[in-house]
Amino acid sequence: MRTLVSVSDDPTEWFEKLDPQGLRLLISQIRQCAIFIPSSSGKKTLRKSILGLSEASRDLISELIEQVPMASVGRQVNYDTKIGLRQNELSTFDSKANEIMNISQLRSEMATTEEPSSAVFARTIGILAESADRVEIFDKYLVSSVMKNRHWALGWLLDYKDLQVSLVSEVSKSTREIWDLNSTSNLEWENRISEIRDSWGKLLNLHRSSKSDQGLSSIHLIKAEQGALRNRFMIFYFSENQPISLTMSHGLEDLSRPKMREETQFALEWKADKVTSIPISWQSDKNAKALATLTWRGSKLQSISSKEFPAIQTD
């Protein structure tokens, strides 16, 4: 998992030498190991700061700025190390590259059954959640965990108050439940949606109930086609909507016990074209039918909308 690196507003301070050969080696070492935490400027301003460099050097640093996820300006994030000039102290990627890579390696993306689930969360999902603007969770079984109170990891996620949380899931409590738009009555669907609303509301009351909690959350309920959408994903979005996806074999359910129930690999993908294919697949009419959308600000329900079951809007 990545290292949180606080960077100064001038990228020319990040390196001891700005020749293309040296830059190319350093950038190849750190670009998949870091998340940048800005001092006061976002990516647009950082790009402007390197306009005076040679074309080759400028292109390399610009590519680094483009590829490495960055927290939005103003986010309060506990960084691991800092790069650039601060109060007459200069730290560069040349001197910090090994530290950045070592921290990244210590936050192994493989969890074992000997580890506490909370520790695994902190060094994996928590690193992304702390610095991201929002997360989209695609897991058709996760609503079941919420209704059965197996939602520790969701609670930890909601504790990041500025993180916007969006969940796409089905309505079932178990794989044995059979829901059909043609044979299951509207009343049964509406009652289950109301039950999901209440279960999520209770969770929010535990984690986002103070007056200062204004974080947005939403649940998008679907009816997946048989055999479709079995894989589970989380997509974290950073500054300029830059995504990183995380894949887990059993989703957040793997973190539902005090210790990990089985060895779990947290696979990361940062190439935008591959990440964007995930929501496209889940939004496809071939894979699922959209049923209802519920939204909250803090712990307060904002809206319920459903074309399939319009009566649920008045509940």
TAURSUL-V865841 format. One record per run of one state. SS is the DSSP state (hx for helix, st for strand, lp for the rest). FROM is the first residue (numbers start at 1). TO is the last residue. If there is no record, write none. Layout:
# TAURSUL-V865841
[[SS:FROM:TO] [SS:FROM:TO]]
This chain:
# TAURSUL-V865841
[[lp:1:2] [st:3:7] [lp:8:10] [hx:11:13] [lp:14:19] [hx:20:30] [lp:31:33] [st:34:38] [lp:39:42] [hx:43:48] [lp:49:54] [hx:55:67] [lp:68:69] [st:70:70] [lp:71:80] [st:81:86] [lp:87:88] [st:89:91] [lp:92:92] [hx:93:106] [lp:107:109] [st:110:111] [lp:112:115] [st:116:116] [hx:117:123] [lp:124:124] [hx:125:131] [lp:132:133] [st:134:138] [lp:139:141] [hx:142:147] [lp:148:151] [hx:152:158] [lp:159:163] [st:164:169] [lp:170:185] [hx:186:207] [lp:208:215] [st:216:224] [lp:225:231] [st:232:237] [lp:238:238] [hx:239:241] [lp:242:242] [st:243:248] [lp:249:250] [hx:251:255] [lp:256:258] [st:259:259] [lp:260:263] [st:264:265] [lp:266:266] [st:267:269] [lp:270:271] [hx:272:283] [lp:284:287] [st:288:297] [lp:298:299] [st:300:305] [lp:306:309] [hx:310:314] [lp:315:315]]
